[in-house]
Structure formats: C-alpha cells, structure tokens
C-alpha cells in the first residue's frame, strides 16, 4: 500500500521536472545565442563593388566633362576667331568700296508737265536751227499757257531772252556774204556754234555757190553733232572746190565725221 502512494508523487515530480526543463531550454538557448553574439566581434561592413566604384566613376565623369568643356572651348576659339577676322576683313573691304547711293525715283509727270516739255522741245528745235523769231513766239506761248510748270518755264525764259537778244542784233549784222562768213568764223572759233551756223546760212542765201561758206557750215554742223547735214555741206563744198579735201583731212572741226564711211569716201578716196 505504501508503494502505491509513492508512485504518483514521483510521477508528478518527474513531470514537473520535464516541464521545467522544457521551459528552461529556450531561455538558455537565447542566452547562449546572445553570448555568442557578444563574444563574436562585429565584422566591418565591406562596401559592395558598386559602392566602391561610385566615387571613382564620379571623379572620372567630372574629369571627362571638364575635358569635353575644354575641347568645346578650344573648338569655339578655332571656329570663332577666323570668323571674326573674316568679318573684319569684309568690313574693311566694304568701307573701302564707294557706296552707291540710289537716287530716289522721280514721280511721273503730270499732263501739264508733259505738254510743257513737248512745247519746249519744239521751241528749242527752232532755236538751234537759228530761227529765232519762230523760237521766240513759241517760247512766249509756252510761258502764257504753262507758267505753273516752274522748271520748264524757267528754262523757257532763259532761251526767250537769248532769242530776243539775237533778234535785236540782226539789224546790226553785216549784209554782204563775205562779212557774214567772217562773222561766222569768229563765232565758230569762240564756240558759239549756233550763231556761227546762222551766219553761214545767211551768207549762203546771198552767195549760194561759195565753197568756203559751205565748208564753214559743214564744220559748224559737225561741232553741233548733226553728222548727216555736215556731210551734205562738206560734199557740196568739195564738189565746188575739190582741193578742200586736203584741208578736210586734218581739220579738227570735222573730228566727229571721221568714223563715218561716207567721210572716207568724200575725203580720202580719189574721185574718177
């Protein structure tokens, strides 16, 4: 009977020991793990390969960017400096060149201005031919009708005054052909070709077969630029007096006729 009462107590004690052992095992394991962690020295963190390379790559990138910036600056210097020199050269060349100033466009003439110009040209034609009476009448009519055209009217007044002066001196002119010829030569030498032409024409009216007067008229018309009329007068003078050809070959008054082939036929080629 005593043995039966002891066994349950022993079983309970064994069970309590087992339970205490189970409870104490994880604590001990935890403490051992903490002890092992405390005993083991902490290992230094070694940076990864990417972490090691990052500072080096940053430095290399900054160095490369600096080199690229220097290279770009050098390129800019090489490209910009010649361009500046070229522009300076072009500016110097343009400064040396004469600047051409385009004149402003003139406005189109009005109806009155066009009519006044045509009337002036008709009167001036009469004036150059020595018909001063007709020229005077036309210049007066122009001034009566188109006096508002100031530029043409001013020129017409000038020619009108000259024509009236010529007409006033007509009564003082010599009457015979030789005196008129002499007066024509004087006017020709003075450069008054219109007056010289008038004197020679007046002399021919009095003596139409005078070769020397025809020759003087040819020289005067050549000076005025009337090539065809000058050749006609020269041909008439050479028909009347052929030995005038020698004089015509060296006469400076006939210079404007020398490029005309008819002048060569008249002066240089022998006649049959």
Backbone as JSON, one array per atom type, in Angstrom:
{
  "sequence": "XXXXXXXXXXXXXXXXXXXXXXXXXXXXXXXXXXXXXXXXXXXXXXXXXXXXXXXXXXXXXXXXXXXXXXXXXXXXXXXXXXXXXXXXXXXXXXXXXXXXXXXXXXXXXXXXXXXXXXXXXXXXXXXXXXXXXXXXXXXXXXXXXXXXXXXXXXXXXXXXXXXXXXXXXXXXXXXXXXXXXXXXXXXXXXXXXXXXXXXXXXXXXXXXXXXXXXXXXXXXXXXXXXXXXXXXXXXXXXXXXXXXXXXXXXXXXXXXXXXXXXXXXXXXXXXX",
  "N": [[0.82, -1.2, 0.0], [1.94, 1.19, 0.69], [3.72, 1.59, -1.33], [2.16, 2.17, -3.57], [1.16, 4.71, -2.95], [3.41, 6.27, -3.18], [4.31, 6.32, -5.8], [2.61, 7.9, -7.53], [3.32, 10.46, -6.68], [5.97, 10.52, -7.36], [5.8, 10.43, -10.1], [4.55, 12.83, -10.63], [6.49, 14.62, -9.83], [8.47, 14.03, -11.62], [7.24, 14.76, -13.94], [6.93, 17.48, -13.44], [9.58, 18.26, -13.43], [10.3, 17.73, -16.04], [8.72, 19.56, -17.34], [9.78, 21.92, -16.34], [12.3, 21.71, -17.4], [11.76, 21.91, -20.12], [10.84, 24.51, -20.2], [13.08, 25.93, -19.43], [14.98, 25.39, -21.38], [14.66, 26.96, -23.94], [15.25, 29.55, -22.92], [17.82, 29.29, -22.1], [18.96, 28.74, -24.52], [18.51, 31.09, -25.85], [20.02, 32.87, -24.32], [22.48, 31.81, -24.72], [22.82, 32.26, -27.4], [22.84, 35.01, -27.4], [25.13, 35.36, -25.9], [26.97, 34.26, -27.62], [26.78, 36.0, -29.72], [27.7, 38.29, -28.45], [30.28, 37.55, -27.88], [31.39, 37.17, -30.42], [33.2, 39.27, -32.57], [32.07, 42.26, -34.12], [31.74, 42.21, -37.57], [33.36, 44.21, -40.01], [31.61, 46.28, -42.22], [31.84, 45.61, -45.47], [32.07, 47.53, -48.3], [30.02, 47.26, -51.22], [30.78, 46.27, -54.6], [29.74, 48.07, -56.36], [29.43, 50.24, -54.64], [32.07, 50.81, -54.07], [33.0, 51.64, -56.53], [31.57, 53.88, -57.2], [32.5, 56.49, -56.19], [34.89, 56.67, -57.64], [33.98, 56.56, -60.31], [32.44, 58.9, -60.39], [34.4, 60.83, -60.07], [35.84, 60.34, -62.38], [33.89, 60.94, -64.27], [33.49, 63.71, -63.84], [36.03, 64.59, -64.54], [36.09, 63.85, -67.23], [33.97, 65.43, -68.21], [35.07, 67.93, -67.76], [37.24, 67.85, -69.5], [35.85, 67.61, -71.92], [34.5, 70.06, -71.95], [36.7, 71.79, -72.11], [37.68, 71.01, -74.6], [35.51, 71.73, -76.23], [35.55, 74.49, -75.85], [38.02, 75.1, -76.97], [37.48, 74.36, -79.61], [35.49, 76.22, -80.21], [37.04, 78.53, -80.04], [38.76, 78.11, -82.19], [36.97, 78.12, -84.3], [35.53, 80.51, -84.04], [37.32, 82.67, -84.0], [38.61, 82.82, -86.63], [36.27, 83.45, -88.01], [35.63, 85.95, -86.97], [37.83, 87.4, -87.86], [37.43, 87.22, -90.62], [35.02, 88.62, -90.89], [35.89, 91.13, -90.06], [37.73, 91.7, -92.1], [35.99, 91.75, -94.29], [34.41, 93.91, -93.53], [36.33, 95.93, -93.66], [36.93, 95.89, -96.39], [34.46, 96.57, -97.46], [34.24, 99.11, -96.43], [36.18, 100.41, -97.87], [35.16, 100.32, -100.42], [33.34, 102.34, -102.74], [30.3, 103.75, -101.79], [27.32, 103.2, -103.35], [24.8, 105.3, -104.0], [21.5, 105.06, -104.46], [19.48, 106.97, -106.49], [16.46, 108.69, -105.61], [13.28, 107.64, -106.85], [11.83, 109.45, -109.47], [8.76, 111.17, -109.57], [5.99, 110.45, -111.74], [5.44, 112.58, -114.57], [2.93, 115.13, -114.74], [-0.03, 115.83, -116.75], [0.06, 118.48, -117.67], [2.78, 119.02, -117.29], [3.99, 117.21, -119.09], [2.97, 118.2, -121.53], [4.09, 120.78, -121.5], [6.82, 120.15, -121.65], [6.95, 119.02, -124.21], [6.23, 121.26, -125.78], [8.39, 122.91, -125.17], [10.51, 121.47, -126.31], [9.87, 121.7, -129.05], [10.12, 124.49, -129.44], [12.79, 124.8, -128.76], [14.03, 123.37, -130.78], [13.59, 125.03, -133.0], [15.11, 127.15, -132.14], [17.76, 126.09, -132.13], [18.15, 125.75, -134.83], [18.5, 128.28, -135.66], [16.34, 129.89, -136.18], [15.22, 132.32, -134.84], [13.09, 134.09, -134.54], [10.73, 132.5, -134.82], [11.26, 130.73, -132.72], [11.17, 132.5, -130.55], [8.43, 133.22, -130.56], [7.23, 130.75, -129.95], [8.3, 130.16, -127.44], [7.18, 132.23, -125.94], [4.44, 131.59, -126.14], [4.48, 129.2, -124.75], [5.12, 130.07, -122.14], [2.88, 131.6, -121.58], [0.88, 129.67, -121.42], [1.76, 127.53, -119.82], [2.87, 128.45, -117.4], [2.76, 127.63, -114.77], [4.26, 125.36, -114.57], [7.09, 125.19, -113.17], [9.87, 124.51, -113.54], [10.22, 124.01, -116.33], [9.28, 126.42, -117.28], [11.19, 128.24, -116.31], [13.48, 127.53, -117.78], [12.52, 128.1, -120.34], [12.22, 130.89, -120.21], [14.89, 131.67, -120.11], [15.89, 130.87, -122.64], [14.19, 132.39, -124.21], [15.01, 135.0, -123.65], [17.56, 134.94, -124.81], [16.91, 134.49, -127.49], [15.47, 136.81, -128.1], [17.53, 138.67, -127.78], [19.2, 137.9, -129.86], [17.57, 138.52, -132.02], [17.43, 141.28, -131.78], [19.97, 142.05, -132.47], [20.08, 141.51, -135.13], [19.63, 143.56, -136.92], [22.0, 144.85, -136.78], [23.77, 143.25, -138.04], [26.15, 142.38, -140.62], [25.57, 142.82, -144.16], [26.55, 141.76, -146.57], [27.88, 138.73, -148.15], [30.55, 137.94, -147.61], [31.23, 139.35, -145.29], [29.39, 138.25, -143.53], [30.32, 135.63, -143.57], [32.86, 135.95, -142.4], [32.06, 136.75, -139.86], [30.78, 134.44, -139.08], [32.97, 132.65, -138.88], [34.32, 133.78, -136.74], [32.47, 133.36, -134.65], [32.44, 130.57, -134.68], [35.06, 129.93, -133.84], [34.92, 130.94, -131.29], [33.31, 129.12, -130.09], [30.59, 129.41, -130.24], [28.45, 127.84, -131.67], [25.84, 127.73, -132.67], [25.28, 130.4, -133.34], [27.29, 130.73, -135.26], [26.44, 128.93, -137.22], [24.11, 130.21, -138.01], [25.2, 132.56, -139.17], [26.64, 131.52, -141.38], [24.58, 130.32, -142.85], [23.07, 132.57, -143.5], [24.94, 133.86, -145.09], [25.12, 132.08, -147.23], [22.65, 132.4, -148.39], [22.98, 134.74, -149.72], [25.14, 134.21, -151.32], [25.1, 131.45, -152.82], [26.83, 129.64, -154.13], [29.31, 129.57, -152.99], [32.14, 127.91, -152.09], [33.78, 127.92, -149.8], [32.07, 128.91, -147.88], [30.16, 126.88, -147.66], [31.86, 124.91, -146.68], [32.57, 126.01, -144.17], [30.05, 125.93, -142.99], [29.7, 123.15, -142.9], [31.69, 122.42, -141.05], [30.69, 123.71, -138.76], [28.22, 122.39, -138.35], [29.17, 119.84, -137.87], [30.4, 120.23, -135.41], [28.14, 120.7, -133.89], [27.05, 118.2, -133.89], [25.4, 117.31, -135.88], [25.56, 115.04, -138.02], [24.76, 114.03, -140.56], [23.79, 116.33, -141.93], [26.14, 117.81, -141.88], [27.83, 116.24, -143.5], [26.49, 116.53, -145.93], [26.85, 119.29, -146.44], [29.64, 119.31, -146.59], [30.12, 117.68, -148.79], [28.97, 119.25, -150.8], [30.71, 121.46, -150.69], [33.15, 120.25, -151.51], [32.47, 119.46, -154.02], [32.27, 121.89, -155.3], [34.8, 122.95, -154.87], [37.38, 121.02, -155.16], [39.99, 120.87, -154.04], [39.74, 121.37, -151.37], [39.71, 119.04, -150.02], [42.18, 118.29, -148.97], [42.48, 120.04, -146.83], [40.32, 119.19, -145.31], [41.14, 116.7, -144.42], [42.73, 117.05, -142.18], [41.38, 118.7, -140.48], [40.29, 119.75, -137.35], [37.73, 120.44, -136.66], [36.11, 118.7, -137.97], [36.18, 116.28, -136.69], [34.21, 114.64, -135.56], [33.12, 113.42, -137.76], [34.81, 111.5, -138.74], [34.6, 108.79, -138.21], [32.63, 107.94, -139.85], [31.8, 106.12, -142.75], [31.14, 107.45, -145.14], [32.5, 109.82, -144.94], [35.15, 109.03, -145.38], [34.98, 108.24, -148.04], [34.42, 110.67, -149.26], [36.66, 112.28, -148.64], [39.17, 110.87, -148.6], [39.26, 108.9, -150.61], [40.15, 108.76, -154.04], [38.56, 110.61, -156.62], [36.86, 109.68, -159.66]],
  "CA": [[0.0, 0.0, 0.0], [2.83, 2.38, 0.72], [4.33, 1.77, -2.64], [1.15, 2.78, -4.45], [1.03, 6.13, -2.65], [4.64, 6.99, -3.53], [4.49, 6.39, -7.27], [2.04, 9.09, -8.16], [4.1, 11.64, -6.36], [7.2, 10.51, -8.18], [5.42, 10.77, -11.47], [4.26, 14.25, -10.68], [7.76, 15.32, -9.74], [9.18, 13.85, -12.89], [6.54, 15.59, -14.96], [7.25, 18.9, -13.19], [10.95, 18.47, -13.87], [10.31, 17.79, -17.52], [8.14, 20.84, -17.75], [10.74, 22.97, -16.03], [13.39, 21.59, -18.36], [11.29, 22.46, -21.4], [10.77, 25.96, -20.1], [14.42, 26.49, -19.25], [15.8, 25.19, -22.58], [14.72, 28.13, -24.84], [15.91, 30.68, -22.28], [19.25, 29.06, -22.16], [19.4, 28.86, -25.92], [18.54, 32.52, -26.17], [21.15, 33.49, -23.64], [23.71, 31.34, -25.38], [22.93, 32.96, -28.7], [23.26, 36.39, -27.14], [26.52, 35.31, -25.51], [27.81, 34.02, -28.8], [26.83, 37.27, -30.47], [28.53, 39.24, -27.74], [31.65, 37.12, -28.0], [31.89, 37.37, -31.79], [33.36, 40.71, -32.92], [31.27, 42.71, -35.26], [32.52, 42.29, -38.83], [33.22, 45.5, -40.7], [30.83, 46.23, -43.46], [32.64, 45.86, -46.69], [31.19, 48.09, -49.35], [29.86, 46.48, -52.46], [31.61, 46.71, -55.74], [29.14, 49.29, -56.91], [29.71, 51.34, -53.74], [33.46, 51.19, -54.23], [33.26, 52.28, -57.83], [30.83, 55.12, -57.42], [33.29, 57.72, -56.12], [35.82, 56.75, -58.76], [33.26, 56.91, -61.55], [32.05, 60.32, -60.3], [35.58, 61.64, -60.38], [36.16, 60.21, -63.81], [32.87, 61.67, -65.03], [33.79, 65.14, -63.74], [37.24, 64.86, -65.34], [35.71, 63.79, -68.64], [33.18, 66.61, -68.56], [35.98, 69.09, -67.83], [37.98, 67.73, -70.77], [34.94, 67.93, -73.02], [34.26, 71.51, -71.96], [37.9, 72.44, -72.65], [37.74, 70.75, -76.04], [34.49, 72.56, -76.9], [36.03, 75.88, -75.84], [39.08, 75.21, -78.0], [36.83, 74.35, -80.92], [34.85, 77.53, -80.41], [38.08, 79.52, -80.34], [39.25, 77.89, -83.55], [35.95, 78.46, -85.29], [35.04, 81.88, -83.91], [38.35, 83.68, -84.29], [38.68, 83.11, -88.07], [35.07, 84.14, -88.46], [35.74, 87.37, -86.61], [38.8, 88.0, -88.78], [36.79, 87.37, -91.94], [34.06, 89.74, -90.85], [36.65, 92.38, -90.01], [38.25, 91.95, -93.44], [34.87, 92.16, -95.14], [34.02, 95.28, -93.17], [37.34, 96.85, -94.19], [36.77, 95.98, -97.85], [33.25, 97.34, -97.75], [34.48, 100.53, -96.13], [36.97, 100.99, -98.95], [34.36, 100.43, -101.63], [32.45, 103.52, -102.76], [28.9, 103.42, -101.58], [26.47, 103.67, -104.43], [23.54, 105.82, -103.49], [20.47, 105.01, -105.49], [18.67, 108.19, -106.44], [15.02, 108.41, -105.43], [12.5, 107.6, -108.08], [11.1, 110.68, -109.75], [7.34, 110.91, -109.84], [5.56, 110.58, -113.13], [4.99, 113.94, -114.87], [1.5, 115.33, -114.96], [-0.41, 116.13, -118.14], [0.6, 119.81, -118.0], [4.24, 118.94, -117.4], [4.33, 116.55, -120.36], [2.68, 119.13, -122.63], [5.08, 121.86, -121.45], [8.08, 119.63, -122.16], [6.85, 118.9, -125.67], [6.28, 122.61, -126.34], [9.76, 123.4, -125.03], [11.35, 120.8, -127.31], [9.6, 122.3, -130.36], [10.73, 125.82, -129.48], [14.25, 124.65, -128.73], [14.44, 122.94, -132.12], [13.65, 126.24, -133.82], [16.24, 127.95, -131.65], [19.03, 125.52, -132.58], [18.26, 125.95, -136.28], [18.73, 129.69, -135.94], [15.09, 130.61, -136.48], [14.98, 132.93, -133.52], [11.76, 134.69, -134.48], [9.77, 131.44, -134.52], [11.55, 130.23, -131.37], [10.65, 133.49, -129.6], [6.97, 133.11, -130.49], [6.85, 129.51, -129.27], [8.63, 130.28, -126.01], [6.17, 133.1, -125.33], [3.2, 130.81, -126.0], [4.68, 128.22, -123.66], [5.04, 130.75, -120.85], [1.5, 132.02, -121.34], [0.0, 128.54, -121.17], [2.27, 126.59, -118.8], [3.73, 129.16, -116.45], [2.74, 126.95, -113.47], [5.31, 124.33, -114.57], [8.17, 126.12, -112.82], [11.17, 124.14, -114.1], [10.2, 124.24, -117.78], [9.09, 127.86, -117.51], [12.46, 128.93, -116.08], [14.35, 127.3, -118.95], [11.94, 128.81, -121.48], [12.55, 132.32, -120.07], [16.3, 131.85, -120.47], [16.02, 130.81, -124.11], [13.47, 133.52, -124.78], [15.87, 136.18, -123.55], [18.63, 134.81, -125.8], [16.33, 134.66, -128.83], [15.18, 138.24, -128.3], [18.81, 139.37, -127.96], [19.65, 137.61, -131.23], [16.74, 139.27, -132.96], [17.78, 142.7, -131.7], [21.26, 142.28, -133.14], [20.0, 141.2, -136.57], [19.74, 144.8, -137.69], [23.39, 145.29, -136.73], [24.61, 142.3, -138.75], [26.54, 142.79, -141.98], [24.64, 142.42, -145.21], [27.19, 141.02, -147.66], [28.21, 137.34, -147.84], [31.89, 137.82, -147.04], [31.2, 139.82, -143.9], [28.67, 137.23, -142.76], [31.23, 134.48, -143.42], [33.86, 136.3, -141.39], [31.4, 136.72, -138.55], [30.57, 133.04, -138.75], [34.25, 132.07, -138.45], [34.59, 134.29, -135.39], [31.58, 132.65, -133.72], [32.9, 129.18, -134.64], [36.26, 129.86, -133.01], [34.52, 131.22, -129.91], [32.48, 128.02, -129.59], [29.18, 129.75, -130.39], [28.17, 127.11, -132.91], [24.52, 128.09, -133.19], [25.43, 131.7, -134.0], [28.1, 130.53, -136.46], [25.58, 128.31, -138.23], [23.23, 131.26, -138.53], [25.96, 133.45, -140.06], [26.95, 130.82, -142.63], [23.33, 130.17, -143.61], [22.75, 133.88, -144.06], [25.89, 134.15, -146.18], [24.79, 131.25, -148.4], [21.49, 132.97, -149.06], [23.45, 135.81, -150.59], [26.1, 133.65, -152.28], [24.9, 130.0, -152.63], [27.85, 128.81, -154.77], [30.61, 129.81, -152.35], [32.59, 126.64, -151.5], [34.32, 128.12, -148.46], [30.95, 129.07, -146.93], [29.64, 125.52, -147.43], [32.82, 124.21, -145.82], [32.39, 126.52, -142.81], [28.78, 125.39, -142.46], [29.93, 121.73, -142.58], [32.44, 122.35, -139.79], [29.8, 124.11, -137.66], [27.25, 121.31, -138.11], [29.9, 118.72, -137.25], [30.55, 120.58, -134.0], [26.83, 120.57, -133.26], [26.66, 116.8, -133.86], [24.49, 116.97, -136.99], [26.51, 114.37, -138.91], [24.23, 113.94, -141.93], [23.8, 117.67, -142.54], [27.53, 118.2, -142.06], [28.34, 115.54, -144.68], [25.9, 117.15, -147.11], [27.54, 120.57, -146.69], [31.01, 119.02, -147.0], [30.09, 117.19, -150.17], [28.72, 120.4, -151.67], [31.94, 122.26, -150.73], [34.16, 119.55, -152.3], [32.05, 119.5, -155.42], [32.58, 123.22, -155.84], [36.25, 123.21, -154.78], [37.94, 119.72, -154.73], [41.23, 120.95, -153.26], [39.42, 121.47, -149.93], [39.86, 117.71, -149.4], [43.42, 118.28, -148.19], [42.17, 120.74, -145.58], [39.37, 118.38, -144.52], [41.81, 115.53, -143.85], [43.38, 117.39, -140.91], [40.59, 119.72, -139.78], [39.78, 119.28, -136.06], [36.3, 120.68, -136.57], [35.42, 117.57, -138.61], [36.56, 115.04, -135.99], [33.03, 113.79, -135.33], [32.74, 112.76, -139.01], [35.86, 110.6, -139.22], [34.18, 107.39, -138.09], [31.59, 107.66, -140.83], [32.41, 105.67, -144.02], [30.93, 108.44, -146.2], [33.57, 110.81, -144.83], [36.32, 108.47, -146.06], [34.75, 108.29, -149.49], [34.5, 112.06, -149.73], [37.92, 112.97, -148.37], [40.38, 110.1, -148.8], [39.26, 108.11, -151.85], [40.22, 109.63, -155.23], [37.37, 110.63, -157.45], [37.18, 109.38, -161.05]],
  "C": [[0.86, 1.25, 0.0], [3.46, 2.65, -0.6], [3.41, 2.45, -3.61], [1.03, 4.25, -4.18], [2.26, 6.91, -3.06], [4.74, 7.2, -5.0], [3.79, 7.59, -7.89], [2.8, 10.35, -7.82], [5.35, 11.7, -7.18], [6.91, 10.89, -9.61], [5.16, 12.27, -11.6], [5.56, 15.06, -10.62], [8.53, 15.21, -11.01], [8.56, 14.72, -13.96], [6.86, 17.05, -14.75], [8.67, 19.23, -13.6], [11.04, 18.6, -15.37], [9.78, 19.14, -18.0], [9.1, 21.97, -17.48], [11.91, 22.95, -16.99], [12.99, 22.21, -19.71], [11.25, 23.99, -21.37], [12.14, 26.6, -20.02], [15.27, 26.35, -20.49], [15.77, 26.38, -23.52], [15.39, 29.33, -24.22], [17.4, 30.53, -22.37], [19.78, 29.21, -23.56], [19.49, 30.32, -26.33], [19.73, 33.19, -25.54], [22.45, 33.07, -24.27], [23.91, 32.04, -26.68], [23.39, 34.38, -28.48], [24.71, 36.44, -26.72], [27.42, 35.13, -26.7], [27.91, 35.28, -29.64], [27.74, 38.28, -29.8], [29.99, 38.89, -27.88], [32.21, 37.41, -29.38], [32.04, 38.86, -32.08], [32.56, 41.05, -34.16], [32.17, 42.85, -36.49], [32.26, 43.64, -39.5], [32.48, 45.32, -42.0], [31.73, 46.58, -44.64], [31.72, 46.42, -47.76], [31.15, 47.2, -50.56], [30.75, 47.05, -53.56], [31.07, 47.98, -56.35], [29.42, 50.48, -56.04], [31.16, 51.78, -53.83], [33.69, 52.0, -55.51], [32.58, 53.63, -57.99], [31.67, 56.37, -57.24], [34.27, 57.85, -57.27], [35.13, 57.16, -60.06], [32.82, 58.36, -61.52], [33.22, 61.21, -60.63], [35.92, 61.58, -61.86], [35.16, 60.97, -64.67], [33.13, 63.17, -64.98], [35.02, 65.5, -64.56], [36.91, 64.84, -66.82], [34.91, 65.01, -69.07], [34.05, 67.85, -68.65], [36.77, 69.06, -69.13], [37.1, 68.08, -71.96], [34.68, 69.42, -73.11], [35.46, 72.26, -72.51], [38.0, 72.24, -74.15], [36.72, 71.59, -76.8], [34.92, 74.02, -76.94], [37.11, 76.07, -76.88], [38.49, 75.21, -79.39], [36.17, 75.68, -81.22], [35.89, 78.6, -80.73], [38.57, 79.38, -81.77], [38.25, 78.33, -84.59], [35.55, 79.92, -85.24], [36.08, 82.89, -84.35], [38.52, 83.92, -85.78], [37.45, 83.8, -88.58], [35.1, 85.62, -88.16], [36.71, 88.07, -87.54], [38.19, 88.21, -90.14], [35.81, 88.51, -91.95], [34.76, 91.08, -90.79], [37.21, 92.73, -91.37], [37.15, 92.41, -94.38], [34.42, 93.57, -94.82], [35.02, 96.29, -93.71], [37.2, 97.02, -95.7], [35.54, 96.79, -98.2], [33.43, 98.81, -97.44], [35.28, 101.19, -97.22], [36.16, 101.18, -100.21], [33.5, 101.69, -101.59], [31.0, 103.08, -102.64], [28.07, 104.05, -102.69], [25.12, 104.07, -103.85], [22.54, 105.83, -104.63], [19.61, 106.26, -105.4], [17.2, 107.84, -106.26], [14.29, 108.48, -106.76], [11.72, 108.9, -108.27], [9.64, 110.35, -110.03], [7.02, 111.11, -111.32], [5.06, 112.0, -113.4], [3.48, 114.0, -115.1], [1.24, 115.65, -116.42], [0.16, 117.49, -118.56], [2.12, 119.78, -118.14], [4.67, 118.28, -118.7], [4.09, 117.48, -121.54], [3.7, 120.28, -122.66], [6.43, 121.39, -121.97], [8.06, 119.49, -123.68], [6.91, 120.27, -126.36], [7.69, 123.19, -126.25], [10.68, 122.76, -126.07], [11.12, 121.38, -128.7], [10.26, 123.68, -130.48], [12.25, 125.74, -129.49], [14.78, 124.17, -130.08], [14.54, 124.14, -133.06], [14.84, 127.11, -133.42], [17.57, 127.41, -132.17], [19.23, 125.68, -134.08], [18.45, 127.43, -136.65], [17.5, 130.49, -136.31], [14.6, 131.24, -135.17], [13.61, 133.6, -133.44], [10.7, 133.66, -134.14], [10.0, 130.88, -133.12], [11.01, 131.2, -130.31], [9.15, 133.36, -129.45], [6.55, 131.86, -129.72], [7.18, 129.55, -127.79], [7.63, 131.18, -125.29], [4.85, 132.36, -125.13], [3.31, 129.79, -124.87], [4.54, 128.89, -122.31], [3.62, 131.23, -120.55], [0.61, 130.86, -120.91], [0.45, 127.67, -120.01], [3.22, 127.29, -117.83], [3.77, 128.48, -115.09], [3.77, 125.82, -113.4], [6.64, 125.08, -114.4], [9.49, 125.78, -113.51], [11.24, 124.42, -115.59], [10.07, 125.72, -118.07], [10.4, 128.62, -117.3], [13.42, 128.74, -117.25], [13.83, 128.05, -120.17], [12.25, 130.31, -121.4], [13.99, 132.6, -120.46], [16.47, 131.86, -121.98], [15.28, 131.95, -124.79], [14.32, 134.79, -124.75], [17.0, 136.12, -124.6], [18.09, 135.05, -127.21], [16.01, 136.13, -129.1], [16.47, 139.05, -128.49], [19.36, 139.12, -129.37], [18.85, 138.42, -132.25], [17.07, 140.75, -132.94], [19.08, 143.02, -132.44], [21.22, 142.0, -134.64], [20.16, 142.47, -137.41], [21.19, 145.31, -137.73], [24.32, 144.36, -137.52], [25.0, 142.83, -140.12], [25.59, 142.22, -143.03], [25.29, 141.57, -146.29], [27.66, 139.65, -147.18], [29.57, 137.2, -147.17], [31.93, 138.27, -145.58], [30.46, 138.82, -143.0], [29.55, 135.99, -142.55], [32.28, 134.76, -142.36], [33.27, 136.26, -139.99], [31.13, 135.28, -138.11], [31.83, 132.34, -138.27], [34.59, 132.51, -137.04], [33.75, 133.53, -134.35], [31.99, 131.18, -133.58], [34.12, 129.03, -133.75], [35.96, 130.16, -131.54], [33.73, 130.09, -129.29], [31.0, 128.32, -129.64], [28.7, 129.14, -131.71], [26.81, 127.45, -133.51], [24.6, 129.43, -133.93], [26.25, 131.58, -135.29], [27.27, 129.9, -137.58], [24.64, 129.34, -138.84], [23.96, 132.18, -139.5], [26.25, 132.78, -141.41], [25.7, 130.63, -143.49], [22.91, 131.5, -144.24], [23.68, 134.22, -145.24], [25.56, 133.33, -147.43], [23.54, 131.76, -149.11], [21.91, 134.08, -150.05], [24.44, 135.3, -151.65], [26.06, 132.11, -152.16], [26.0, 129.13, -153.24], [29.24, 129.02, -154.18], [31.03, 128.55, -151.6], [33.08, 126.83, -150.07], [33.21, 128.32, -147.43], [30.31, 127.72, -146.64], [30.58, 124.73, -146.52], [32.69, 124.69, -144.37], [31.11, 126.02, -142.18], [28.92, 123.92, -142.11], [30.67, 121.58, -141.26], [31.56, 122.69, -138.6], [28.79, 123.01, -137.34], [27.92, 120.08, -137.5], [30.11, 118.99, -135.76], [29.25, 120.44, -133.24], [26.36, 119.12, -133.19], [25.69, 116.41, -134.95], [25.33, 116.36, -138.11], [26.0, 114.37, -140.35], [24.25, 115.3, -142.63], [25.23, 118.16, -142.78], [28.13, 117.53, -143.28], [27.76, 116.12, -145.97], [26.6, 118.47, -147.46], [28.97, 120.34, -147.15], [31.05, 118.53, -148.45], [29.85, 118.33, -151.16], [29.97, 121.27, -151.8], [33.01, 121.6, -151.59], [33.77, 119.47, -153.77], [32.41, 120.84, -156.06], [34.09, 123.49, -155.86], [36.93, 121.93, -154.27], [39.2, 119.82, -153.88], [40.99, 121.17, -151.76], [39.54, 120.11, -149.22], [41.12, 117.65, -148.53], [43.19, 118.96, -146.84], [41.27, 119.9, -144.69], [40.04, 117.19, -143.86], [42.4, 115.8, -142.48], [42.59, 118.41, -140.09], [40.0, 119.12, -138.49], [38.29, 119.49, -135.91], [35.49, 119.53, -137.16], [35.71, 116.24, -137.92], [35.37, 114.1, -135.81], [32.59, 113.05, -136.59], [33.7, 111.65, -139.41], [35.49, 109.13, -139.11], [33.1, 107.0, -139.09], [32.25, 107.22, -142.15], [32.2, 106.66, -145.17], [32.0, 109.53, -146.16], [34.84, 110.31, -145.53], [36.16, 108.52, -147.57], [34.91, 109.7, -150.03], [35.92, 112.62, -149.68], [39.14, 112.17, -148.83], [40.41, 109.33, -150.13], [39.31, 109.06, -153.06], [38.97, 109.51, -156.06], [37.75, 110.33, -158.91], [37.21, 110.67, -161.91]]
}
